[in-house]
């Protein structure tokens, strides 16, 4: 009986996690980074140490290759939120998978 309750509790937790993931529609993979770069013109402020930037990029892996997308300043807040959501979704998915593993082990122990 206690095992049945534990199975139900785990299944309910998994369901809640998956509902949370389903509500996270705005997600982007990758990392958002700011770069400050010199232009290498001798008379420019960057020659005195005041670098140009920030220049924002989103980088991610696709089929083993690093991909980069330049991000406009006006898009930075949106992209930052969506990459954070991606990280949260990955963490939640790991939790759901761990619960599935526990449920599988419990069912196996129950049925031999």
N, C-alpha and C positions, 0 to 999 in steps of 0.2 A: 504494500500500500504506500509506504514512504517512497519507494522507487517510482511509483506511478505519479506521485505528487512532484517528485524531482524532475521527471520527464516533462510534465506539464509546465513546470516553472521554466525549465530551460527552453522549451518550445515557445513559450510566451515571450521570453527575453529575445529569442532569435527573431520572432515576428516583429517585435518593436524595433529592433535594430534595422531590419530590412525595410520597414515602413519609413524610418528616418532616412535611410539611403535613397529611397524612392522619391522623397520630397526634395532631395538635393539635386535640382535640375541644372543649376549653373555651376559646372565644374570644368576645370581645365587641368590637364596634366602638366607637370614641369615646374621649373623654378623661374621666378621673376628676379631679375638682377639689374642694378644700375651700374653703368660704367662711366668713368670720367677719363677722357682721352685727350692727348695733344694733337694738334693738326700739323705740327712740324713746320709752321711758317715762322721764320726768324723774328719778325716784328710783332707777333701775336702775344696776347696776354698769357697763353699757355706756355710760351717759352720762358716766362718768369714764374711758372709754377701754378698758375690759375688754369686748371684744366677745363675743357669743355664738357658739359653734361649737366644733369645726368642723361645718358642715352639708355633707355630701358629695353631689355630683351627678355623674351620668354624662351627657355630652352627645355627640350624634352628628348627622350629616346624613342625612335621609331625604327623597327626592324634592325636594332643594333646600332643605328647611326644617330648621332646627335643632330637635332634639328633646332634652328633658331628663327625666331620671328621678332622683328622690331615692334615695339609697343609705343604708341603715341602717349604723350604725357596725360592727355584727357582720359585714356583708357587704363591708366595704372591702378587706380583704386578698384575698378571692376575686375581686372585680371588678378590683382592680389587676392581679392575675396574668393574668386573662383579657384585659384590654385590652393588656397587654404582649405576650401571645401573639398577639393580632391584628396588632400592629405587626411582630412577627417573621414571621408568616405572609405579610403583605404583602411584606416584603423578600424572602422566599424565592420567592414567586410572581413577583416581578420578575426574580429570578435565572433561574428556569425559563423565563420568556418570553424573556430575553436569549439563553439557550442555544438555544431554539427558533429564534430569528432567525438565529443563527450556523449552525445545522443547515440551515435553509432556504437560506441563501446558499451553503453548501457543496454542497448537492444541486443547486442551480441551476447553479453553476459546472461541476459534473460532467456535467450533461446538456445544457448549453448553453442 
